[in-house]
Amino acid sequence: MFPEGIGSVKISLSHHFFLLSLGMLIGQFLSNADFSIQKADSIQQALEKLQDMLCKELVVLNGDEYIGFVNESILLDADNEEAPISAIKINTAPIQLKFNQHPYDGLVMMTVYNSSLVPILDQDNKYVGVSTQLDILKAISLIQSQNESGAIIVLSIGLHDFSLSQIAHLVESDNCRILNCATKINLESDSIEVTLKVDKSNINALLNSFLRHNYIIMETHNTVAAFDDTAERYQQLMNYINI
């Protein structure tokens, strides 16, 4: 059972149904490391923890209540390292997410506030952990099917001619599945750029189909070929070393 507002939604596009999965939550991508410190702890303890964890900022808590952030520069500027964290200025910017929000929200949060950590709270606003930049990247990689083999196709089409249902139909007609789709609008040329990842490596027939329907093929990348090429180069290196 999903929390309220979480589940799956079907979107109908000219008889094609796309399943928009909302089940991937940022709460599933928490760091195993403890980046928190209590506000009653000393500034010296915070500095030592920063050094031990090789990080630049820590989450400040009062029990399991999220208070804010302290970073290295604020701690180093303190006059008395024996003073508690509560004695210095704590960054209380709204850098926090609920556990049932999407990983994309974490990416936006980190970008807007230039933060390396995003505190995650439960439905009762209690602190449950943080998602780091690496955790967010792992989540985005899974969402975009980066670990799946196949091919990437970048198309361009007039903005007024764009039809996601037609693209899906052409892909399905070639016995392919769309693993990921992203779009970028170019207002200067009144066109839209569509980046597709499909689950098929041999896409010659699909490319010809796109060309017949007036799509401009800007780029193609075969992910299997890239992996195979890396493996081949590694084997060549091993053969050279063993000579």
Secondary structure as UniProt FT lines:
FT   TURN            4..5
FT   STRAND          8..13
FT   TURN            14..15
FT   STRAND          16..21
FT   HELIX           26..28
FT   STRAND          36..38
FT   TURN            39..40
FT   HELIX           43..53
FT   STRAND          57..62
FT   TURN            63..64
FT   STRAND          65..71
FT   HELIX           72..76
FT   TURN            81..82
FT   HELIX           85..87
FT   STRAND          97..98
FT   TURN            99..100
FT   HELIX           103..113
FT   STRAND          117..121
FT   TURN            123..124
FT   STRAND          126..132
FT   HELIX           133..143
FT   TURN            144..147
FT   STRAND          151..158
FT   HELIX           159..161
FT   HELIX           164..173
FT   TURN            174..175
FT   STRAND          178..186
FT   TURN            187..190
FT   STRAND          191..198
FT   HELIX           204..212
FT   TURN            213..214
FT   STRAND          216..222
FT   HELIX           223..241
//
